[in-house]
Amino acid sequence: MGVKDAGVRFVQKVSSTPGFAKVAPHVVPALDRAVHRLTRGKVLLSAQMLPGVILTSTGAKSGVARRTPLACMPEDDGRSWILIGSNFGRPGHPAWTHNLLARPDAEVSWKGRDIPVRARLLEGEERAAAWKAALEFWPPYAAYQARVEREIRLFRMVRR
């Protein structure tokens, strides 16, 4: 077991706690946006543990572009991504999921490149398979789902 493995397990344990769910939504995205901006899109702080993108979606009500740093599961060598609307295990769906349902054309910043994508909400067997992969990818998602009554939304983002 390496130091990085121990660090990942520690972060997984901490991120599964309700306390983390209260603090993280206010701290992690702000840090990610700042570091992403300072490094001109090259670095996402949270991506040191999990791959991440900056999602630019259009506000469902406002029509304004919204930038949200998110963990992701890259698929097909970065041709598509699964985004998980866990909201750190808090009760409501995250705003970015509402935006994608209303306006599925979006953009992801992936490894310093801005890529136009189209979002598709996963349902049924396709969602079940992606959820299973998500739990293998980041086990704390199970704790997030256990804390909420809603079904966590999963989106597949595909290049346009």
C-alpha positions as protocol buffer text, in pm:
chain_id: "A"
residue {
  index: 1
  type: MET
  ca { x: 0 y: 0 z: 0 }
}
residue {
  index: 2
  type: GLY
  ca { x: 146 y: 333 z: -106 }
}
residue {
  index: 3
  type: VAL
  ca { x: 110 y: 674 z: 52 }
}
residue {
  index: 4
  type: LYS
  ca { x: -124 y: 786 z: -227 }
}
residue {
  index: 5
  type: ASP
  ca { x: -352 y: 483 z: -169 }
}
residue {
  index: 6
  type: ALA
  ca { x: -369 y: 566 z: 202 }
}
residue {
  index: 7
  type: GLY
  ca { x: -445 y: 928 z: 117 }
}
residue {
  index: 8
  type: VAL
  ca { x: -726 y: 830 z: -119 }
}
residue {
  index: 9
  type: ARG
  ca { x: -880 y: 598 z: 141 }
}
residue {
  index: 10
  type: PHE
  ca { x: -859 y: 875 z: 401 }
}
residue {
  index: 11
  type: VAL
  ca { x: -1031 y: 1123 z: 169 }
}
residue {
  index: 12
  type: GLN
  ca { x: -1298 y: 864 z: 84 }
}
residue {
  index: 13
  type: LYS
  ca { x: -1368 y: 810 z: 453 }
}
residue {
  index: 14
  type: VAL
  ca { x: -1385 y: 1182 z: 531 }
}
residue {
  index: 15
  type: SER
  ca { x: -1595 y: 1261 z: 224 }
}
residue {
  index: 16
  type: SER
  ca { x: -1854 y: 1003 z: 332 }
}
residue {
  index: 17
  type: THR
  ca { x: -1938 y: 1197 z: 650 }
}
residue {
  index: 18
  type: PRO
  ca { x: -2236 y: 1431 z: 695 }
}
residue {
  index: 19
  type: GLY
  ca { x: -1998 y: 1703 z: 818 }
}
residue {
  index: 20
  type: PHE
  ca { x: -1812 y: 1696 z: 489 }
}
residue {
  index: 21
  type: ALA
  ca { x: -2146 y: 1731 z: 307 }
}
residue {
  index: 22
  type: LYS
  ca { x: -2212 y: 2053 z: 499 }
}
residue {
  index: 23
  type: VAL
  ca { x: -1873 y: 2215 z: 439 }
}
residue {
  index: 24
  type: ALA
  ca { x: -1752 y: 2081 z: 103 }
}
residue {
  index: 25
  type: PRO
  ca { x: -2014 y: 2240 z: -125 }
}
residue {
  index: 26
  type: HIS
  ca { x: -1901 y: 2584 z: -8 }
}
residue {
  index: 27
  type: VAL
  ca { x: -1526 y: 2523 z: -7 }
}
residue {
  index: 28
  type: VAL
  ca { x: -1437 y: 2269 z: -279 }
}
residue {
  index: 29
  type: PRO
  ca { x: -1599 y: 2445 z: -579 }
}
residue {
  index: 30
  type: ALA
  ca { x: -1457 y: 2786 z: -480 }
}
residue {
  index: 31
  type: LEU
  ca { x: -1106 y: 2644 z: -449 }
}
residue {
  index: 32
  type: ASP
  ca { x: -1143 y: 2454 z: -775 }
}
residue {
  index: 33
  type: ARG
  ca { x: -1262 y: 2762 z: -966 }
}
residue {
  index: 34
  type: ALA
  ca { x: -974 y: 2974 z: -829 }
}
residue {
  index: 35
  type: VAL
  ca { x: -703 y: 2719 z: -906 }
}
residue {
  index: 36
  type: HIS
  ca { x: -854 y: 2645 z: -1248 }
}
residue {
  index: 37
  type: ARG
  ca { x: -854 y: 3017 z: -1333 }
}
residue {
  index: 38
  type: LEU
  ca { x: -500 y: 3075 z: -1201 }
}
residue {
  index: 39
  type: THR
  ca { x: -361 y: 2782 z: -1400 }
}
residue {
  index: 40
  type: ARG
  ca { x: -552 y: 2877 z: -1716 }
}
residue {
  index: 41
  type: GLY
  ca { x: -754 y: 2558 z: -1711 }
}
residue {
  index: 42
  type: LYS
  ca { x: -465 y: 2320 z: -1655 }
}
residue {
  index: 43
  type: VAL
  ca { x: -531 y: 2221 z: -1290 }
}
residue {
  index: 44
  type: LEU
  ca { x: -835 y: 2130 z: -1085 }
}
residue {
  index: 45
  type: LEU
  ca { x: -747 y: 2091 z: -719 }
}
residue {
  index: 46
  type: SER
  ca { x: -1009 y: 1822 z: -654 }
}
residue {
  index: 47
  type: ALA
  ca { x: -882 y: 1630 z: -958 }
}
residue {
  index: 48
  type: GLN
  ca { x: -581 y: 1528 z: -750 }
}
residue {
  index: 49
  type: MET
  ca { x: -815 y: 1260 z: -607 }
}
residue {
  index: 50
  type: LEU
  ca { x: -1071 y: 1220 z: -884 }
}
residue {
  index: 51
  type: PRO
  ca { x: -1076 y: 1326 z: -1249 }
}
residue {
  index: 52
  type: GLY
  ca { x: -1265 y: 1649 z: -1290 }
}
residue {
  index: 53
  type: VAL
  ca { x: -1414 y: 1890 z: -1538 }
}
residue {
  index: 54
  type: ILE
  ca { x: -1544 y: 2243 z: -1524 }
}
residue {
  index: 55
  type: LEU
  ca { x: -1898 y: 2223 z: -1658 }
}
residue {
  index: 56
  type: THR
  ca { x: -2034 y: 2531 z: -1829 }
}
residue {
  index: 57
  type: SER
  ca { x: -2410 y: 2498 z: -1851 }
}
residue {
  index: 58
  type: THR
  ca { x: -2680 y: 2753 z: -1921 }
}
residue {
  index: 59
  type: GLY
  ca { x: -2905 y: 2848 z: -1631 }
}
residue {
  index: 60
  type: ALA
  ca { x: -3248 y: 2687 z: -1671 }
}
residue {
  index: 61
  type: LYS
  ca { x: -3427 y: 3005 z: -1559 }
}
residue {
  index: 62
  type: SER
  ca { x: -3169 y: 3280 z: -1602 }
}
residue {
  index: 63
  type: GLY
  ca { x: -3014 y: 3179 z: -1934 }
}
residue {
  index: 64
  type: VAL
  ca { x: -2677 y: 3281 z: -1786 }
}
residue {
  index: 65
  type: ALA
  ca { x: -2366 y: 3064 z: -1830 }
}
residue {
  index: 66
  type: ARG
  ca { x: -2281 y: 2882 z: -1506 }
}
residue {
  index: 67
  type: ARG
  ca { x: -1938 y: 2727 z: -1440 }
}
residue {
  index: 68
  type: THR
  ca { x: -1929 y: 2436 z: -1197 }
}
residue {
  index: 69
  type: PRO
  ca { x: -1626 y: 2224 z: -1105 }
}
residue {
  index: 70
  type: LEU
  ca { x: -1729 y: 1858 z: -1087 }
}
residue {
  index: 71
  type: ALA
  ca { x: -1574 y: 1519 z: -1038 }
}
residue {
  index: 72
  type: CYS
  ca { x: -1634 y: 1300 z: -1340 }
}
residue {
  index: 73
  type: MET
  ca { x: -1585 y: 949 z: -1472 }
}
residue {
  index: 74
  type: PRO
  ca { x: -1414 y: 981 z: -1809 }
}
residue {
  index: 75
  type: GLU
  ca { x: -1518 y: 723 z: -2067 }
}
residue {
  index: 76
  type: ASP
  ca { x: -1386 y: 621 z: -2404 }
}
residue {
  index: 77
  type: ASP
  ca { x: -1049 y: 801 z: -2369 }
}
residue {
  index: 78
  type: GLY
  ca { x: -1210 y: 1137 z: -2291 }
}
residue {
  index: 79
  type: ARG
  ca { x: -1474 y: 1127 z: -2563 }
}
residue {
  index: 80
  type: SER
  ca { x: -1752 y: 1119 z: -2304 }
}
residue {
  index: 81
  type: TRP
  ca { x: -1790 y: 1170 z: -1930 }
}
residue {
  index: 82
  type: ILE
  ca { x: -2031 y: 1058 z: -1660 }
}
residue {
  index: 83
  type: LEU
  ca { x: -2131 y: 1337 z: -1422 }
}
residue {
  index: 84
  type: ILE
  ca { x: -2285 y: 1237 z: -1091 }
}
residue {
  index: 85
  type: GLY
  ca { x: -2534 y: 1475 z: -927 }
}
residue {
  index: 86
  type: SER
  ca { x: -2455 y: 1362 z: -574 }
}
residue {
  index: 87
  type: ASN
  ca { x: -2456 y: 1712 z: -424 }
}
residue {
  index: 88
  type: PHE
  ca { x: -2225 y: 1565 z: -157 }
}
residue {
  index: 89
  type: GLY
  ca { x: -2520 y: 1364 z: -21 }
}
residue {
  index: 90
  type: ARG
  ca { x: -2737 y: 1666 z: 49 }
}
residue {
  index: 91
  type: PRO
  ca { x: -3115 y: 1648 z: -2 }
}
residue {
  index: 92
  type: GLY
  ca { x: -3177 y: 1849 z: -322 }
}
residue {
  index: 93
  type: HIS
  ca { x: -3053 y: 1788 z: -672 }
}
residue {
  index: 94
  type: PRO
  ca { x: -2764 y: 2021 z: -757 }
}
residue {
  index: 95
  type: ALA
  ca { x: -2858 y: 2323 z: -971 }
}
residue {
  index: 96
  type: TRP
  ca { x: -2636 y: 2214 z: -1260 }
}
residue {
  index: 97
  type: THR
  ca { x: -2856 y: 1903 z: -1307 }
}
residue {
  index: 98
  type: HIS
  ca { x: -3166 y: 2122 z: -1349 }
}
residue {
  index: 99
  type: ASN
  ca { x: -2974 y: 2331 z: -1602 }
}
residue {
  index: 100
  type: LEU
  ca { x: -2876 y: 2024 z: -1807 }
}
residue {
  index: 101
  type: LEU
  ca { x: -3231 y: 1889 z: -1805 }
}
residue {
  index: 102
  type: ALA
  ca { x: -3358 y: 2221 z: -1941 }
}
residue {
  index: 103
  type: ARG
  ca { x: -3066 y: 2291 z: -2176 }
}
residue {
  index: 104
  type: PRO
  ca { x: -2857 y: 1983 z: -2252 }
}
residue {
  index: 105
  type: ASP
  ca { x: -2601 y: 2158 z: -2474 }
}
residue {
  index: 106
  type: ALA
  ca { x: -2306 y: 2252 z: -2256 }
}
residue {
  index: 107
  type: GLU
  ca { x: -1928 y: 2260 z: -2244 }
}
residue {
  index: 108
  type: VAL
  ca { x: -1669 y: 2083 z: -2033 }
}
residue {
  index: 109
  type: SER
  ca { x: -1318 y: 2201 z: -1968 }
}
residue {
  index: 110
  type: TRP
  ca { x: -1112 y: 1881 z: -1970 }
}
residue {
  index: 111
  type: LYS
  ca { x: -735 y: 1892 z: -1923 }
}
residue {
  index: 112
  type: GLY
  ca { x: -722 y: 2254 z: -2032 }
}
residue {
  index: 113
  type: ARG
  ca { x: -943 y: 2213 z: -2340 }
}
residue {
  index: 114
  type: ASP
  ca { x: -1298 y: 2345 z: -2378 }
}
residue {
  index: 115
  type: ILE
  ca { x: -1516 y: 2079 z: -2541 }
}
residue {
  index: 116
  type: PRO
  ca { x: -1878 y: 2127 z: -2654 }
}
residue {
  index: 117
  type: VAL
  ca { x: -2097 y: 1843 z: -2522 }
}
residue {
  index: 118
  type: ARG
  ca { x: -2457 y: 1731 z: -2504 }
}
residue {
  index: 119
  type: ALA
  ca { x: -2593 y: 1592 z: -2176 }
}
residue {
  index: 120
  type: ARG
  ca { x: -2823 y: 1294 z: -2149 }
}
residue {
  index: 121
  type: LEU
  ca { x: -2986 y: 1186 z: -1823 }
}
residue {
  index: 122
  type: LEU
  ca { x: -2925 y: 814 z: -1770 }
}
residue {
  index: 123
  type: GLU
  ca { x: -3221 y: 596 z: -1681 }
}
residue {
  index: 124
  type: GLY
  ca { x: -3307 y: 229 z: -1641 }
}
residue {
  index: 125
  type: GLU
  ca { x: -3043 y: -33 z: -1713 }
}
residue {
  index: 126
  type: GLU
  ca { x: -2803 y: 223 z: -1854 }
}
residue {
  index: 127
  type: ARG
  ca { x: -2819 y: 420 z: -1529 }
}
residue {
  index: 128
  type: ALA
  ca { x: -2783 y: 101 z: -1321 }
}
residue {
  index: 129
  type: ALA
  ca { x: -2464 y: 5 z: -1508 }
}
residue {
  index: 130
  type: ALA
  ca { x: -2320 y: 356 z: -1474 }
}
residue {
  index: 131
  type: TRP
  ca { x: -2411 y: 368 z: -1102 }
}
residue {
  index: 132
  type: LYS
  ca { x: -2234 y: 37 z: -1043 }
}
residue {
  index: 133
  type: ALA
  ca { x: -1924 y: 176 z: -1218 }
}
residue {
  index: 134
  type: ALA
  ca { x: -1952 y: 498 z: -1013 }
}
residue {
  index: 135
  type: LEU
  ca { x: -1952 y: 302 z: -686 }
}
residue {
  index: 136
  type: GLU
  ca { x: -1641 y: 112 z: -794 }
}
residue {
  index: 137
  type: PHE
  ca { x: -1482 y: 439 z: -902 }
}
residue {
  index: 138
  type: TRP
  ca { x: -1562 y: 633 z: -582 }
}
residue {
  index: 139
  type: PRO
  ca { x: -1725 y: 425 z: -303 }
}
residue {
  index: 140
  type: PRO
  ca { x: -1845 y: 732 z: -101 }
}
residue {
  index: 141
  type: TYR
  ca { x: -2125 y: 775 z: -357 }
}
residue {
  index: 142
  type: ALA
  ca { x: -2301 y: 489 z: -173 }
}
residue {
  index: 143
  type: ALA
  ca { x: -2299 y: 693 z: 151 }
}
residue {
  index: 144
  type: TYR
  ca { x: -2431 y: 997 z: -38 }
}
residue {
  index: 145
  type: GLN
  ca { x: -2720 y: 794 z: -183 }
}
residue {
  index: 146
  type: ALA
  ca { x: -2799 y: 641 z: 157 }
}
residue {
  index: 147
  type: ARG
  ca { x: -2842 y: 989 z: 310 }
}
residue {
  index: 148
  type: VAL
  ca { x: -3098 y: 1112 z: 58 }
}
residue {
  index: 149
  type: GLU
  ca { x: -3441 y: 998 z: -57 }
}
residue {
  index: 150
  type: ARG
  ca { x: -3396 y: 1120 z: -414 }
}
residue {
  index: 151
  type: GLU
  ca { x: -3226 y: 910 z: -680 }
}
residue {
  index: 152
  type: ILE
  ca { x: -2890 y: 1068 z: -761 }
}
residue {
  index: 153
  type: ARG
  ca { x: -2893 y: 1185 z: -1122 }
}
residue {
  index: 154
  type: LEU
  ca { x: -2629 y: 1057 z: -1362 }
}
residue {
  index: 155
  type: PHE
  ca { x: -2557 y: 1226 z: -1694 }
}
residue {
  index: 156
  type: ARG
  ca { x: -2351 y: 1110 z: -1988 }
}
residue {
  index: 157
  type: MET
  ca { x: -2180 y: 1402 z: -2155 }
}
residue {
  index: 158
  type: VAL
  ca { x: -2094 y: 1331 z: -2520 }
}
residue {
  index: 159
  type: ARG
  ca { x: -1892 y: 1551 z: -2754 }
}
residue {
  index: 160
  type: ARG
  ca { x: -2102 y: 1747 z: -3001 }
}
